[in-house]
Amino acid sequence: MNKYILYQFEYLINNFINKYSINSILLAISGGQDSICLIKLMNSLKKKLCRKNNFRISYIYIDHQWKKDSKKQIKHLINYIQSINEKIEIYQINKIIISENECRKYRYNIIFQHAIKYQYKLILTAHSNTDKIETFLQNIIRGCGIEGLTSLTIKSKFHNKQYILRPLNNIKRETVYWICKKFCLPIWSDSTNYIYKIQRNRIRQELLPYIKKYFHTNIENNIEKLLQNYYYDNEYIKQNTIKLYIKNTHNINIAINYKKIIKQNFALQSRTIQLFCFHNFQIYLDNNKIIKITEIIKNNALNSKIIMEHKNFSFHLNKNWIYLKLKI
């Protein structure tokens, strides 16, 4: 194995374990080459990790039942995991969903709930650098903002002191394929990768090759640089949003000072209102509703009135404050 890749992987995992006092890891896998490569790398590191007392490593697989041979794939994974003396949990989604986005939501919900229930402090996924590029293009097509475009970061927090880490995030799929070939790893050929009704497959098989051939051969590296810039920009905006929110919240009531917020750039206005809603009632407003709220508060109304309703909540404007109330 390329010693540099193994060193990078070990350094990343060990650094994360030490920094956040991790004593249990859950690997979310499929039968594809990225997952099999992750298993190989993790297995190479396992002996060093297991020297620590009570350190747990386990695997989880979500079966969407898209494929006719899904049961055979499950047996294949079980046999491979057992061959390295590890355990795997299999979940099946009984409701067969065609939408890739819906499947992703179901999959992550199951993985997160499993990790919370069995107290796994760290989830590893096998997203490679190529997945990050494909996700970026997919989110552009969906019309996502800067938050969505930079969503597939190398690490994130999903619950309390539990984290998700993508250790292959900076490794290209060609390198992953090379590792699998070099060590004769048992990759399962996934027929769903060639279903063009799935948007990601069309991006991978048609859009990216077309861009490389007719527009720019180095498109992936250019997108990678762009993502780095977007990430830092997004982090800067988020930090300033939090500062603005904390500085302008009411001492007693669930309210924020709109007169001070409205002086800021719209990016900070919208994010502060969004943070206000999510922090207090875990509700998420779409962009149109955020725009509606900002337009109303620009009128500087002095009398108390309901400016908008959303599900079981209502937004009230009174003097300098926006109040969020639960409807009784």
One Martini backbone bead per residue (centre of mass of N, CA, C, O) as a GRO file, in nm:
protein
  328
    1MET     BB    1   0.099   0.034   0.019
    2ASN     BB    2   0.076   0.353   0.024
    3LYS     BB    3   0.234   0.516   0.276
    4TYR     BB    4   0.106   0.799   0.259
    5ILE     BB    5  -0.190   0.716   0.279
    6LEU     BB    6  -0.168   0.565   0.548
    7TYR     BB    7  -0.058   0.802   0.709
    8GLN     BB    8  -0.292   0.995   0.665
    9PHE     BB    9  -0.509   0.815   0.787
   10GLU     BB   10  -0.384   0.773   1.070
   11TYR     BB   11  -0.357   1.068   1.146
   12LEU     BB   12  -0.654   1.147   1.128
   13ILE     BB   13  -0.772   0.941   1.326
   14ASN     BB   14  -0.588   0.990   1.575
   15ASN     BB   15  -0.644   1.292   1.602
   16PHE     BB   16  -0.951   1.263   1.646
   17ILE     BB   17  -0.946   1.075   1.891
   18ASN     BB   18  -0.778   1.262   2.081
   19LYS     BB   19  -0.949   1.526   2.061
   20TYR     BB   20  -1.251   1.355   2.125
   21SER     BB   21  -1.241   1.091   2.283
   22ILE     BB   22  -1.243   0.819   2.120
   23ASN     BB   23  -1.403   0.464   2.164
   24SER     BB   24  -1.590   0.460   1.891
   25ILE     BB   25  -1.666   0.291   1.570
   26LEU     BB   26  -1.865   0.359   1.276
   27LEU     BB   27  -1.908   0.191   0.966
   28ALA     BB   28  -2.035   0.313   0.667
   29ILE     BB   29  -2.142   0.081   0.414
   30SER     BB   30  -2.070  -0.080   0.113
   31GLY     BB   31  -1.970  -0.267  -0.185
   32GLY     BB   32  -1.784  -0.069  -0.280
   33GLN     BB   33  -1.467   0.052  -0.329
   34ASP     BB   34  -1.462   0.264  -0.103
   35SER     BB   35  -1.548   0.076   0.131
   36ILE     BB   36  -1.332  -0.144   0.097
   37CYS     BB   37  -1.097   0.050   0.141
   38LEU     BB   38  -1.177   0.140   0.427
   39ILE     BB   39  -1.157  -0.138   0.555
   40LYS     BB   40  -0.858  -0.183   0.496
   41LEU     BB   41  -0.747   0.066   0.647
   42MET     BB   42  -0.880  -0.001   0.922
   43ASN     BB   43  -0.750  -0.282   0.958
   44SER     BB   44  -0.454  -0.169   0.969
   45LEU     BB   45  -0.534   0.006   1.242
   46LYS     BB   46  -0.669  -0.177   1.461
   47LYS     BB   47  -0.440  -0.275   1.652
   48LYS     BB   48  -0.374   0.007   1.767
   49LEU     BB   49  -0.661   0.073   1.879
   50CYS     BB   50  -0.712  -0.201   2.054
   51ARG     BB   51  -0.514  -0.126   2.288
   52LYS     BB   52  -0.738   0.020   2.383
   53ASN     BB   53  -0.967   0.045   2.608
   54ASN     BB   54  -1.284  -0.019   2.494
   55PHE     BB   55  -1.253  -0.046   2.186
   56ARG     BB   56  -1.480   0.015   1.911
   57ILE     BB   57  -1.572  -0.181   1.611
   58SER     BB   58  -1.812  -0.119   1.345
   59TYR     BB   59  -2.082  -0.214   1.115
   60ILE     BB   60  -2.292  -0.063   0.848
   61TYR     BB   61  -2.592  -0.153   0.649
   62ILE     BB   62  -2.797  -0.027   0.379
   63ASP     BB   63  -3.095  -0.161   0.235
   64HIS     BB   64  -3.292  -0.053  -0.048
   65GLN     BB   65  -3.385  -0.270  -0.264
   66TRP     BB   66  -3.299  -0.217  -0.577
   67LYS     BB   67  -3.183  -0.498  -0.607
   68LYS     BB   68  -3.199  -0.832  -0.696
   69ASP     BB   69  -2.896  -0.890  -0.543
   70SER     BB   70  -2.901  -0.793  -0.237
   71LYS     BB   71  -2.861  -1.060  -0.078
   72LYS     BB   72  -2.583  -1.128  -0.199
   73GLN     BB   73  -2.443  -0.872  -0.102
   74ILE     BB   74  -2.479  -0.923   0.199
   75LYS     BB   75  -2.320  -1.189   0.208
   76HIS     BB   76  -2.058  -1.068   0.107
   77LEU     BB   77  -2.016  -0.870   0.344
   78ILE     BB   78  -2.028  -1.069   0.578
   79ASN     BB   79  -1.786  -1.242   0.489
   80TYR     BB   80  -1.577  -1.012   0.493
   81ILE     BB   81  -1.611  -0.919   0.788
   82GLN     BB   82  -1.556  -1.200   0.915
   83SER     BB   83  -1.258  -1.227   0.797
   84ILE     BB   84  -1.183  -0.970   1.010
   85ASN     BB   85  -1.338  -0.993   1.285
   86GLU     BB   86  -1.625  -0.854   1.249
   87LYS     BB   87  -1.912  -0.642   1.274
   88ILE     BB   88  -2.257  -0.639   1.136
   89GLU     BB   89  -2.523  -0.421   1.044
   90ILE     BB   90  -2.855  -0.477   0.910
   91TYR     BB   91  -3.060  -0.270   0.701
   92GLN     BB   92  -3.403  -0.241   0.589
   93ILE     BB   93  -3.594  -0.085   0.337
   94ASN     BB   94  -3.920  -0.148   0.272
   95LYS     BB   95  -3.949   0.121   0.132
   96ILE     BB   96  -3.937   0.178  -0.199
   97ILE     BB   97  -3.716   0.429  -0.321
   98ILE     BB   98  -3.628   0.635  -0.589
   99SER     BB   99  -3.525   0.868  -0.450
  100GLU     BB  100  -3.214   0.970  -0.367
  101ASN     BB  101  -3.273   1.180  -0.144
  102GLU     BB  102  -3.459   1.000   0.031
  103CYS     BB  103  -3.254   0.775   0.078
  104ARG     BB  104  -3.046   0.944   0.225
  105LYS     BB  105  -3.225   1.022   0.465
  106TYR     BB  106  -3.283   0.737   0.563
  107ARG     BB  107  -2.991   0.642   0.598
  108TYR     BB  108  -2.892   0.860   0.801
  109ASN     BB  109  -3.105   0.814   1.016
  110ILE     BB  110  -3.023   0.522   1.084
  111ILE     BB  111  -2.726   0.571   1.151
  112PHE     BB  112  -2.767   0.781   1.378
  113GLN     BB  113  -2.955   0.613   1.562
  114HIS     BB  114  -2.755   0.384   1.605
  115ALA     BB  115  -2.524   0.554   1.727
  116ILE     BB  116  -2.688   0.663   1.967
  117LYS     BB  117  -2.788   0.396   2.095
  118TYR     BB  118  -2.468   0.264   2.089
  119GLN     BB  119  -2.246   0.486   2.138
  120TYR     BB  120  -2.116   0.621   1.884
  121LYS     BB  121  -1.876   0.877   1.832
  122LEU     BB  122  -1.796   0.757   1.535
  123ILE     BB  123  -1.837   0.818   1.187
  124LEU     BB  124  -1.764   0.638   0.889
  125THR     BB  125  -1.708   0.729   0.554
  126ALA     BB  126  -1.652   0.667   0.180
  127HIS     BB  127  -1.596   0.946   0.079
  128SER     BB  128  -1.466   1.090  -0.189
  129ASN     BB  129  -1.347   1.331  -0.391
  130THR     BB  130  -1.548   1.262  -0.620
  131ASP     BB  131  -1.807   1.290  -0.450
  132LYS     BB  132  -1.768   1.592  -0.392
  133ILE     BB  133  -1.793   1.686  -0.685
  134GLU     BB  134  -2.074   1.561  -0.746
  135THR     BB  135  -2.226   1.709  -0.519
  136PHE     BB  136  -2.175   1.992  -0.618
  137LEU     BB  137  -2.325   1.962  -0.893
  138GLN     BB  138  -2.594   1.869  -0.773
  139ASN     BB  139  -2.642   2.131  -0.597
  140ILE     BB  140  -2.650   2.330  -0.829
  141ILE     BB  141  -2.901   2.209  -0.968
  142ARG     BB  142  -3.081   2.256  -0.698
  143GLY     BB  143  -2.997   2.552  -0.578
  144CYS     BB  144  -2.782   2.582  -0.376
  145GLY     BB  145  -2.608   2.712  -0.143
  146ILE     BB  146  -2.314   2.744   0.026
  147GLU     BB  147  -2.392   2.528   0.235
  148GLY     BB  148  -2.456   2.296   0.031
  149LEU     BB  149  -2.183   2.301  -0.135
  150THR     BB  150  -2.021   2.241   0.166
  151SER     BB  151  -2.136   1.965   0.304
  152LEU     BB  152  -1.884   1.764   0.215
  153THR     BB  153  -1.705   1.734   0.463
  154ILE     BB  154  -1.467   1.579   0.659
  155LYS     BB  155  -1.635   1.712   0.903
  156SER     BB  156  -1.896   1.649   1.159
  157LYS     BB  157  -2.189   1.719   1.354
  158PHE     BB  158  -2.486   1.526   1.484
  159HIS     BB  159  -2.444   1.474   1.816
  160ASN     BB  160  -2.328   1.632   2.046
  161LYS     BB  161  -2.040   1.406   2.084
  162GLN     BB  162  -2.092   1.340   1.771
  163TYR     BB  163  -1.935   1.211   1.466
  164ILE     BB  164  -1.834   1.279   1.122
  165LEU     BB  165  -1.610   1.101   0.896
  166ARG     BB  166  -1.405   1.159   0.582
  167PRO     BB  167  -1.103   1.008   0.505
  168LEU     BB  168  -1.145   1.010   0.163
  169ASN     BB  169  -1.194   1.316   0.067
  170ASN     BB  170  -0.879   1.344  -0.071
  171ILE     BB  171  -0.940   1.087  -0.248
  172LYS     BB  172  -0.935   0.946  -0.538
  173ARG     BB  173  -1.088   0.701  -0.721
  174GLU     BB  174  -0.830   0.596  -0.863
  175THR     BB  175  -0.681   0.528  -0.596
  176VAL     BB  176  -0.887   0.335  -0.481
  177TYR     BB  177  -0.872   0.134  -0.716
  178TRP     BB  178  -0.573   0.066  -0.681
  179ILE     BB  179  -0.594  -0.060  -0.400
  180CYS     BB  180  -0.796  -0.283  -0.471
  181LYS     BB  181  -0.613  -0.421  -0.685
  182LYS     BB  182  -0.352  -0.469  -0.520
  183PHE     BB  183  -0.538  -0.640  -0.284
  184CYS     BB  184  -0.778  -0.799  -0.398
  185LEU     BB  185  -1.054  -0.677  -0.351
  186PRO     BB  186  -1.407  -0.744  -0.292
  187ILE     BB  187  -1.579  -0.614  -0.530
  188TRP     BB  188  -1.900  -0.491  -0.592
  189SER     BB  189  -2.107  -0.494  -0.862
  190ASP     BB  190  -2.306  -0.211  -0.924
  191SER     BB  191  -2.589  -0.173  -1.119
  192THR     BB  192  -2.694   0.119  -1.020
  193ASN     BB  193  -2.456   0.287  -1.161
  194TYR     BB  194  -2.633   0.248  -1.457
  195ILE     BB  195  -2.867   0.433  -1.367
  196TYR     BB  196  -2.987   0.730  -1.524
  197LYS     BB  197  -3.212   0.820  -1.319
  198ILE     BB  198  -2.968   0.872  -1.156
  199GLN     BB  199  -2.809   1.162  -1.127
  200ARG     BB  200  -2.520   1.084  -1.039
  201ASN     BB  201  -2.461   0.895  -1.280
  202ARG     BB  202  -2.480   1.113  -1.502
  203ILE     BB  203  -2.254   1.286  -1.392
  204ARG     BB  204  -2.031   1.064  -1.398
  205GLN     BB  205  -2.076   0.942  -1.706
  206GLU     BB  206  -2.130   1.238  -1.864
  207LEU     BB  207  -2.070   1.528  -1.758
  208LEU     BB  208  -1.770   1.513  -1.672
  209PRO     BB  209  -1.652   1.400  -1.940
  210TYR     BB  210  -1.756   1.638  -2.113
  211ILE     BB  211  -1.604   1.867  -1.971
  212LYS     BB  212  -1.317   1.749  -2.008
  213LYS     BB  213  -1.327   1.742  -2.327
  214TYR     BB  214  -1.469   2.054  -2.395
  215PHE     BB  215  -1.345   2.250  -2.150
  216HIS     BB  216  -1.186   2.090  -1.887
  217THR     BB  217  -0.947   1.867  -1.770
  218ASN     BB  218  -0.925   2.024  -1.463
  219ILE     BB  219  -1.207   2.044  -1.309
  220GLU     BB  220  -1.168   1.903  -1.030
  221ASN     BB  221  -0.946   2.095  -0.918
  222ASN     BB  222  -1.112   2.355  -0.947
  223ILE     BB  223  -1.342   2.269  -0.757
  224GLU     BB  224  -1.167   2.222  -0.509
  225LYS     BB  225  -1.078   2.520  -0.479
  226LEU     BB  226  -1.362   2.638  -0.462
  227LEU     BB  227  -1.447   2.483  -0.204
  228GLN     BB  228  -1.240   2.609  -0.018
  229ASN     BB  229  -1.341   2.900  -0.046
  230TYR     BB  230  -1.635   2.846   0.041
  231TYR     BB  231  -1.572   2.739   0.321
  232TYR     BB  232  -1.442   2.998   0.440
  233ASP     BB  233  -1.677   3.186   0.381
  234ASN     BB  234  -1.890   3.026   0.544
  235GLU     BB  235  -1.747   3.040   0.819
  236TYR     BB  236  -1.748   3.347   0.843
  237ILE     BB  237  -2.055   3.386   0.833
  238LYS     BB  238  -2.127   3.204   1.076
  239GLN     BB  239  -1.968   3.356   1.294
  240ASN     BB  240  -2.121   3.630   1.251
  241THR     BB  241  -2.403   3.522   1.307
  242ILE     BB  242  -2.359   3.437   1.601
  243LYS     BB  243  -2.275   3.713   1.707
  244LEU     BB  244  -2.534   3.864   1.623
  245TYR     BB  245  -2.734   3.690   1.780
  246ILE     BB  246  -2.620   3.717   2.071
  247LYS     BB  247  -2.624   4.037   2.076
  248ASN     BB  248  -2.968   4.042   1.983
  249THR     BB  249  -3.096   3.912   2.222
  250HIS     BB  250  -3.321   3.858   2.451
  251ASN     BB  251  -3.316   3.827   2.800
  252ILE     BB  252  -3.618   3.684   2.812
  253ASN     BB  253  -3.729   3.661   2.540
  254ILE     BB  254  -3.825   3.538   2.221
  255ALA     BB  255  -3.592   3.755   2.073
  256ILE     BB  256  -3.501   4.006   1.821
  257ASN     BB  257  -3.317   4.278   1.697
  258TYR     BB  258  -3.408   4.417   1.396
  259LYS     BB  259  -3.264   4.700   1.373
  260LYS     BB  260  -2.973   4.571   1.375
  261ILE     BB  261  -3.001   4.348   1.157
  262ILE     BB  262  -3.099   4.529   0.905
  263LYS     BB  263  -2.801   4.662   0.867
  264GLN     BB  264  -2.719   4.416   0.737
  265ASN     BB  265  -2.648   4.187   0.542
  266PHE     BB  266  -2.851   3.954   0.403
  267ALA     BB  267  -2.686   3.704   0.487
  268LEU     BB  268  -2.711   3.777   0.795
  269GLN     BB  269  -3.010   3.812   0.825
  270SER     BB  270  -3.110   3.528   0.733
  271ARG     BB  271  -2.931   3.359   0.929
  272THR     BB  272  -3.033   3.482   1.196
  273ILE     BB  273  -3.329   3.402   1.164
  274GLN     BB  274  -3.274   3.102   1.130
  275LEU     BB  275  -3.132   3.063   1.404
  276PHE     BB  276  -3.364   3.161   1.580
  277CYS     BB  277  -3.561   2.931   1.498
  278PHE     BB  278  -3.381   2.681   1.556
  279HIS     BB  279  -3.289   2.734   1.853
  280ASN     BB  280  -3.596   2.745   1.974
  281PHE     BB  281  -3.778   2.529   1.751
  282GLN     BB  282  -3.660   2.362   1.512
  283ILE     BB  283  -3.694   2.553   1.253
  284TYR     BB  284  -3.727   2.573   0.887
  285LEU     BB  285  -3.680   2.823   0.650
  286ASP     BB  286  -3.739   2.939   0.364
  287ASN     BB  287  -3.633   3.188   0.157
  288ASN     BB  288  -3.911   3.330   0.110
  289LYS     BB  289  -3.974   3.381   0.415
  290ILE     BB  290  -3.728   3.547   0.479
  291ILE     BB  291  -3.786   3.776   0.278
  292LYS     BB  292  -4.061   3.855   0.397
  293ILE     BB  293  -3.958   3.942   0.675
  294THR     BB  294  -3.754   4.161   0.582
  295GLU     BB  295  -3.963   4.342   0.436
  296ILE     BB  296  -4.141   4.404   0.684
  297ILE     BB  297  -3.918   4.523   0.885
  298LYS     BB  298  -3.847   4.775   0.700
  299ASN     BB  299  -4.114   4.943   0.797
  300ASN     BB  300  -4.105   5.004   1.108
  301ALA     BB  301  -4.304   4.886   1.300
  302LEU     BB  302  -4.469   4.964   1.622
  303ASN     BB  303  -4.688   4.763   1.619
  304SER     BB  304  -4.840   4.490   1.713
  305LYS     BB  305  -4.783   4.202   1.490
  306ILE     BB  306  -4.854   3.968   1.253
  307ILE     BB  307  -4.630   3.866   0.987
  308MET     BB  308  -4.622   3.537   1.037
  309GLU     BB  309  -4.688   3.193   0.952
  310HIS     BB  310  -4.562   2.865   1.092
  311LYS     BB  311  -4.748   2.642   1.157
  312ASN     BB  312  -4.718   2.667   1.520
  313PHE     BB  313  -4.617   2.957   1.435
  314SER     BB  314  -4.544   3.310   1.522
  315PHE     BB  315  -4.473   3.638   1.400
  316HIS     BB  316  -4.372   3.924   1.588
  317LEU     BB  317  -4.410   4.285   1.591
  318ASN     BB  318  -4.225   4.499   1.839
  319LYS     BB  319  -4.074   4.751   1.772
  320ASN     BB  320  -3.745   4.609   1.796
  321TRP     BB  321  -3.902   4.322   1.781
  322ILE     BB  322  -3.885   3.972   1.728
  323TYR     BB  323  -4.135   3.727   1.774
  324LEU     BB  324  -4.174   3.387   1.890
  325LYS     BB  325  -4.473   3.191   1.876
  326LEU     BB  326  -4.687   2.965   2.021
  327LYS     BB  327  -4.967   2.818   1.923
  328ILE     BB  328  -5.284   2.749   2.106
   0.00000   0.00000   0.00000
